[in-house]
Every structure is written in C-alpha cells, then in structure tokens.
C-alpha cells in the first residue's frame, strides 16, 4: 500500500487561475495544482531555495524538487504547445494565522515565530 500524500501548506490561493494564449479556442488545457503553483511562486518568484520552500510548505526538500520539475514541465508544455494553463485542485491547506511563515504569507501574524506580529520586520 502506498504511503498517503502529505497535505501541503500554501500561503494563499492564486488570484488568477486561467491563462490562455491569444486566439485560443477550445484547445487542450494543462492543469497546474495549487501546490505546484506555490512551489513555482516560492522558488522562481520569491527566489527561495528548495530547502526554504520545503520548510514553508511543511514538506521535504525532495518533494519540493519533484513538484517543481512537474510544474515546470506543465508550464513549458502550455507555452510551447499553446495550451490553456489552469491552476486548480491538489492536496493542500491554506496557512492559518498561528503558523510560522515566511514574509510572503499574509495570513501569518508572526506571533508563534517570536516576530511580534504582522508589522514586525523579518
């Protein structure tokens, strides 16, 4: 029996969930899960290391690497083949205020981290 998939922690759901090439009709769609989006956001946008991303999402570094590789392949496929890119689904939970999160998480007030609240400099 396979090991159950660990629920991944994400800071917030994406504001935009559909991206389509100009002139796209009813073409194939590539689905990026919320966890894949979150890994791309942390690693490529926020310039976190895989280790930092793993700590933020409460998963292992090797899992981050696997998710990252899958996500990048899906994004490349959508760009190269003119597919619609959809961000939806997955096995995740949105971060709650009492958790210790990196600066990118608006939900965290920082009190459990010893940071003294959301307005404290990290």
C-alpha positions in Angstrom: 0.0 0.0 0.0 1.5 3.4 -1.0 2.2 6.0 1.6 -0.5 8.7 2.0 0.3 12.0 0.4 1.1 14.7 3.0 -1.1 17.8 2.9 0.9 20.7 1.7 0.7 24.2 3.3 0.2 27.2 1.0 0.0 30.8 1.9 -2.9 31.7 -0.2 -4.8 30.6 -3.2 -3.8 32.2 -6.5 -5.6 35.4 -7.6 -5.6 34.3 -11.2 -6.4 30.7 -12.2 -6.6 30.7 -16.0 -4.1 31.7 -18.6 -4.7 31.3 -22.3 -2.8 32.2 -25.5 -4.3 34.9 -27.7 -6.7 33.2 -30.1 -7.0 30.1 -28.1 -10.3 28.4 -28.7 -11.3 25.1 -27.2 -7.7 23.7 -27.1 -6.2 21.3 -24.6 -5.6 22.6 -21.1 -2.7 21.9 -18.8 -3.7 21.8 -15.1 -1.2 23.1 -12.5 -2.2 22.1 -9.0 -2.2 24.7 -6.2 0.9 23.0 -4.7 2.8 23.3 -8.0 1.8 26.9 -8.3 3.0 27.5 -4.7 6.4 25.9 -5.4 6.9 27.9 -8.5 5.9 31.1 -6.6 8.4 30.4 -3.8 11.3 29.1 -5.9 11.1 31.2 -9.1 9.3 34.3 -7.9 10.5 34.7 -4.3 13.9 33.2 -5.1 13.7 30.7 -2.2 15.9 27.6 -2.2 14.2 24.3 -2.3 15.0 23.8 1.4 13.4 27.1 2.3 10.4 26.3 0.2 10.1 22.9 1.9 10.1 24.5 5.4 7.5 27.0 4.3 5.2 24.3 2.8 5.9 21.7 5.6 7.1 19.1 3.2 10.5 17.5 2.4 13.1 19.1 0.1 12.9 16.1 -2.3 9.2 16.5 -2.5 9.7 20.2 -3.4 12.1 19.2 -6.2 9.6 16.6 -7.6 6.8 19.1 -7.5 9.0 21.8 -9.1 10.1 19.6 -12.0 6.5 18.5 -12.7 5.2 22.1 -12.6 8.0 23.5 -14.9 7.2 20.7 -17.5 3.5 21.6 -17.4 4.2 25.3 -17.8 6.6 24.6 -20.7 4.1 22.4 -22.4 1.4 25.1 -22.1 3.7 27.8 -23.5 5.2 25.7 -26.4 2.0 24.0 -27.5 -0.4 26.9 -27.0 -2.4 25.2 -24.2 -4.6 26.9 -21.7 -3.0 26.8 -18.2 -5.4 26.2 -15.4 -4.4 26.4 -11.7 -6.7 24.3 -9.6 -7.0 21.3 -7.3 -4.5 19.4 -5.3 -3.9 18.2 -1.7 -3.3 21.4 0.3 -4.5 23.6 3.1 -4.3 27.4 3.3 -1.9 28.7 6.0 -3.6 29.8 9.2 -2.5 32.8 11.3 -0.8 31.0 14.1 1.8 29.3 11.9 5.3 30.4 11.4 5.6 31.5 7.7 7.9 33.5 5.5 7.3 37.1 4.6 5.2 36.2 1.6 2.4 34.9 3.7 -0.2 37.5 4.5 -2.1 35.1 6.8 0.6 34.8 9.4 0.7 37.3 12.2 4.2 36.2 13.3 3.4 35.7 17.0 4.2 32.0 17.0 7.5 32.8 15.4 8.6 35.3 18.0 8.3 38.0 15.4 5.8 40.1 17.3 3.1 40.4 14.8 2.5 41.1 11.1 4.0 44.6 11.2 7.3 43.4 12.6 10.3 43.5 10.3 11.6 40.0 9.5 
